[in-house]
Amino acid sequence: MRASWAWLIPLTLMLGGCGTDAEVTNNMPTLNGEPPIIIAHRGASGERPEHTLASYELAIAQGADFIEPDLVLTKDGILVARHENEISETTDVADRPEFADRKTSKTIDGRDYEGWFTEDFTLAELKTLFARERLPQLREANTAHDGKYPVPTFEEILELLKQHEAETGKRIGVYPETKHPSYFAGIGLPHDAPLLELLARYGYDGPEDPVFIQSFEVDNLKLLKLGTKVRLIQLVAGEGGPPDQPDTSYADMVSAEGLADIALYASGIGPSKSMVISRDSLDRLDADTGLVAAAHAAGLAVHPWTFRRENYFLPTDLKGSINPAGTGYLEEEIQRFLAVGVDGLFSDNVPEAVTARNQAGAE
């Protein structure tokens, strides 16, 4: 029998994006009636340090339809996969005396950061660093992989997908996010050209190809729209607004008028989970907000983020214990979202997401 706990345990963390199995049926409440896609959030980041080739490889083996690399740039203009361009949390750079003088402070999208930044390293220098687990307090087992895997380039990720297709005949989708595109363009390192060139070179360049490009910014997506036919996703959050649109809120963007505007340049939205199903005063899953229906009415797909199995991230009624690092009832949470018609979802835990999707499709 499931127990419920209302708990508050402080953690000092920075938390933050193809074929389906044969047994999954069509006629699901998605925009096109097809089974929702499972997007491996930063790879299999529940089991491996995020944004490593090992994380992407495991996610593919676990049944992900898409893998998601967050993309930033190096000093010499190479796209690499990191959650942020500040890399002290996700690499061993702070322990490397040869790079001590690279520590600096910057303001990015209106926020102040201190640390080490990818744009201050050449690719050759960045390749001497190794990834580490970003959430060690919640994922202690993942720390066993610290120091094993280098930072991958976007090209290496696409090469991994190409190799997998050659070996298995199955094409896995790719779902890159442009991180801080206005900031990078402002320092002479725009995402657009290298991103589109690589996608085209590896055959991800049309609306039917398994690829989405996502961003929290608006102008970056509109610019990409001029140069590519691949599907674009406007990311939105429960608070704030796009960094490049200071007079616009995400709340305005998901109004009926805002969704109609998004549909002029994007194929879908990527909302935070709470924008799809709200939580009550005790942090339990509450009600369908109607966002999925409104987005579908505008012709937009909906891919919410992020589904994780640790109790720390789960609603109160789906926690497995009071231990924030313990696991709860992730599959049940996902099934609630599938029932309102989401077209895909981002998860750190691909097996649970695939199981929930398959169960929903078999009903």
C-alpha positions in Angstrom: 0.0 0.0 0.0 1.4 3.4 -0.9 2.1 5.8 1.8 2.1 9.6 1.4 4.4 12.0 3.1 4.4 15.8 3.2 8.1 16.5 3.7 10.5 19.2 3.3 14.2 18.2 3.2 16.6 21.0 2.1 19.1 20.1 -0.5 21.6 22.5 -2.0 21.3 21.6 -5.6 21.0 23.4 -8.9 18.2 21.6 -10.8 17.2 22.6 -14.1 15.3 18.1 -22.8 12.0 6.6 -34.1 10.2 3.8 -33.5 7.9 2.8 -30.7 7.4 -0.7 -29.4 5.1 -2.9 -31.4 2.6 -3.5 -28.6 1.8 0.2 -28.3 -1.4 0.9 -30.2 -2.4 4.1 -32.1 -5.5 6.1 -31.3 -4.1 7.6 -28.2 -5.2 11.1 -27.1 -2.2 12.8 -28.8 -2.3 15.5 -31.5 -1.9 12.9 -34.2 -3.3 9.8 -32.5 0.1 8.2 -32.4 2.0 6.9 -29.3 3.8 9.6 -27.4 7.6 9.8 -27.8 10.0 9.1 -25.0 12.8 11.6 -24.9 15.9 10.7 -22.9 16.6 13.8 -20.9 20.4 14.4 -21.3 20.6 10.7 -22.0 20.0 8.1 -19.3 20.9 10.7 -16.7 19.3 8.7 -13.9 22.0 6.0 -14.3 25.0 7.8 -15.9 26.5 11.3 -15.7 24.4 13.4 -18.0 25.5 14.5 -21.5 28.1 11.7 -22.0 28.2 9.2 -24.8 27.7 6.5 -22.2 24.5 8.2 -21.0 23.2 8.4 -24.6 24.2 4.8 -25.4 22.4 3.5 -22.4 19.3 5.5 -23.1 19.2 4.1 -26.6 19.5 0.6 -25.2 16.7 1.3 -22.8 14.3 2.1 -25.6 14.4 5.9 -25.9 12.9 7.3 -29.1 14.9 10.5 -28.9 18.0 11.6 -27.0 18.4 15.2 -25.9 21.7 17.1 -26.0 21.9 20.6 -24.6 24.3 22.5 -26.8 26.8 25.2 -25.9 29.9 26.3 -27.8 33.7 26.2 -27.3 36.1 29.1 -27.9 36.7 27.7 -31.4 33.1 27.4 -32.3 32.4 23.7 -31.7 29.1 22.6 -30.4 29.4 20.4 -27.3 26.8 18.9 -25.0 26.6 20.4 -21.5 23.6 21.4 -19.4 25.1 24.9 -19.0 28.2 26.7 -20.4 29.3 27.0 -16.8 30.9 23.6 -16.2 32.1 23.4 -12.6 29.1 21.2 -11.6 29.4 18.7 -14.5 33.2 18.3 -15.0 36.3 18.1 -13.0 37.5 21.6 -14.1 37.6 23.0 -10.6 40.2 20.3 -9.6 42.5 21.1 -12.6 45.3 23.5 -11.5 46.2 24.2 -15.1 42.8 25.9 -15.6 42.6 27.8 -12.3 43.1 31.1 -14.0 40.1 30.5 -16.2 37.7 30.9 -13.3 35.7 34.1 -13.9 32.4 35.8 -13.4 29.8 36.5 -16.1 26.3 37.8 -16.5 24.2 35.6 -18.8 20.5 36.2 -19.6 20.4 38.6 -16.6 21.9 36.2 -14.1 25.3 36.3 -12.5 27.5 33.2 -12.7 31.0 32.4 -11.3 33.0 29.5 -12.6 34.5 28.1 -15.8 32.8 28.5 -19.1 33.0 26.5 -22.3 33.5 29.5 -24.5 36.8 30.2 -22.7 38.2 26.7 -23.7 39.2 25.4 -27.1 37.8 22.0 -27.9 41.2 20.4 -27.4 41.4 21.9 -23.9 37.8 20.9 -23.0 38.5 17.3 -24.1 41.1 17.0 -21.3 38.2 17.3 -18.8 35.9 14.5 -17.6 32.3 14.5 -16.7 30.9 14.0 -13.2 27.5 13.4 -11.7 25.6 16.7 -11.3 23.3 15.5 -8.5 25.5 13.4 -6.2 23.2 13.9 -3.2 20.4 12.2 -5.0 22.3 9.9 -7.3 25.3 8.6 -5.3 25.6 5.5 -7.4 26.3 7.6 -10.5 29.4 9.0 -8.9 31.1 5.7 -9.5 31.3 6.9 -13.2 32.9 10.3 -12.3 36.1 10.8 -14.3 35.4 8.2 -16.9 33.8 10.1 -19.8 34.9 13.2 -21.7 32.6 16.0 -22.9 31.1 14.9 -26.2 30.8 17.1 -29.3 27.4 17.2 -31.1 29.1 15.6 -34.1 30.2 12.7 -31.9 26.6 12.3 -30.7 25.3 12.2 -34.3 28.0 9.8 -35.2 26.8 7.5 -32.4 23.3 7.6 -33.8 24.6 6.9 -37.3 26.5 3.9 -36.0 23.5 2.6 -34.1 21.3 2.8 -37.2 24.0 1.0 -39.3 24.1 -1.8 -36.7 20.4 -2.2 -35.9 18.5 -0.6 -38.8 16.7 1.6 -36.2 16.9 5.3 -36.4 16.9 7.2 -33.1 15.8 10.8 -33.0 17.8 13.7 -31.7 16.3 16.6 -29.8 19.0 19.4 -29.3 18.4 22.5 -27.2 20.2 25.7 -28.0 21.4 27.0 -24.6 21.6 30.8 -24.2 21.6 31.4 -28.0 21.4 35.2 -27.7 24.4 35.3 -25.3 26.5 33.1 -27.6 25.5 35.1 -30.7 26.5 38.2 -28.8 30.1 36.9 -28.3 30.4 35.8 -31.9 29.6 32.1 -31.4 26.0 31.6 -32.8 24.5 28.2 -32.7 22.6 28.3 -36.0 25.1 27.6 -38.7 27.1 24.8 -37.1 23.9 23.2 -35.8 22.1 23.1 -39.1 25.2 22.1 -41.0 25.7 19.0 -38.8 22.0 18.0 -38.8 21.9 18.2 -42.6 25.2 16.3 -42.9 23.7 13.4 -40.8 20.4 13.4 -42.6 18.3 15.2 -40.0 17.0 18.1 -42.1 13.4 17.6 -43.0 10.0 17.8 -41.2 9.6 14.0 -41.4 13.0 13.3 -39.9 13.2 12.4 -36.2 14.6 15.7 -35.0 13.3 18.6 -33.0 15.2 21.8 -32.1 14.1 23.4 -28.8 14.9 26.7 -27.1 13.6 28.9 -24.3 14.2 31.9 -26.5 12.0 33.1 -29.3 14.1 34.9 -31.9 16.6 32.0 -32.1 13.7 29.7 -33.2 12.4 32.2 -35.6 15.8 32.6 -37.1 16.2 28.8 -37.4 12.8 28.7 -39.1 14.3 30.7 -42.0 17.1 28.2 -42.5 15.6 24.7 -41.9 12.5 22.6 -42.3 13.0 20.5 -39.1 10.4 20.8 -36.4 11.0 23.5 -33.7 9.8 23.5 -30.1 9.2 26.5 -28.0 10.2 25.8 -24.4 8.1 27.5 -21.7 8.3 27.5 -17.9 5.8 28.2 -15.1 7.5 31.4 -14.2 9.4 34.2 -16.0 9.7 34.6 -19.7 12.0 34.1 -22.6 15.4 35.8 -22.0 15.3 37.6 -25.4 11.8 38.9 -24.9 11.9 41.0 -21.6 8.3 42.2 -22.0 6.8 38.8 -22.6 5.9 36.2 -20.0 5.6 32.4 -20.6 2.1 32.7 -19.1 1.2 35.1 -22.0 2.8 32.7 -24.5 0.5 29.9 -23.5 -2.7 31.9 -23.8 -4.9 31.2 -26.8 -3.4 34.2 -28.6 0.2 33.2 -27.6 -0.2 29.7 -28.7 -1.5 30.9 -32.1 1.7 33.0 -32.4 3.9 30.1 -31.5 2.3 28.0 -34.2 3.6 30.4 -36.8 7.1 29.3 -36.2 7.1 26.1 -34.1 5.5 22.7 -34.2 5.0 22.3 -30.5 5.7 23.5 -27.0 7.8 22.0 -24.2 6.2 23.1 -20.9 7.2 22.4 -17.3 5.1 19.6 -15.8 3.2 21.9 -13.5 1.8 23.8 -16.5 0.1 20.6 -17.7 -1.2 19.1 -14.4 -1.1 21.5 -11.4 -0.2 20.6 -7.8 -2.3 21.4 -4.8 -1.3 23.1 -1.6 0.2 19.8 -0.3 2.2 19.3 -3.5 0.0 16.5 -4.8 -1.0 16.1 -8.4 -4.1 18.1 -8.9 -6.0 19.0 -12.1 -5.5 19.1 -15.8 -4.8 22.8 -16.6 -6.2 22.5 -20.1 -2.9 23.4 -21.7 -2.7 20.3 -23.8 -6.1 20.7 -25.2 -5.4 24.4 -26.0 -2.1 23.6 -27.6 -3.7 20.8 -29.7 -6.4 23.2 -30.8 -3.6 25.5 -32.1 -2.0 22.5 -33.9 0.9 22.3 -31.5 2.4 19.1 -29.9 3.1 19.1 -26.2 6.3 17.6 -24.7 6.5 18.3 -20.9 9.6 18.1 -18.8 11.1 16.5 -16.6 10.0 13.1 -15.2 12.4 11.7 -12.6 11.9 8.8 -10.2 13.6 10.2 -7.1 11.2 11.2 -4.3 12.7 14.6 -4.3 11.0 15.4 -7.7 7.8 13.5 -7.3 4.4 14.9 -6.1 3.7 14.1 -2.4 1.1 11.4 -3.2 3.6 9.5 -5.4 6.6 9.5 -3.2 7.9 6.0 -2.1 9.3 7.2 1.2 10.7 10.2 3.0 14.1 9.6 1.6 14.6 12.2 -1.1 17.1 10.0 -3.0 14.7 7.0 -2.8 12.5 6.1 -5.7 8.7 6.6 -5.9 5.9 5.9 -8.3 7.2 7.5 -11.5 5.2 5.3 -13.8 1.9 6.4 -12.2 2.9 10.1 -12.6 3.7 9.6 -16.3 0.4 7.8 -16.9 -1.5 10.7 -15.5 0.1 13.0 -18.1 -0.4 10.5 -20.9 -4.1 10.4 -20.0 -4.4 14.2 -20.8 -2.8 13.7 -24.2 0.8 14.8 -24.1 2.6 13.9 -27.3 5.9 13.1 -25.7 7.9 13.6 -22.5 11.4 14.1 -21.2 12.6 11.7 -18.6 15.8 10.9 -16.8 14.5 7.3 -16.4 13.8 5.8 -19.8 12.7 2.2 -18.7 10.0 3.6 -16.5 8.8 6.0 -19.1 8.7 3.3 -21.8 6.8 1.0 -19.5 4.2 3.7 -18.7 3.8 4.5 -22.3 3.4 0.9 -23.3 0.8 0.2 -20.6 -1.2 3.3 -21.6 -1.1 2.2 -25.2 -2.3 -1.3 -24.4 -5.4 -0.1 -22.5 
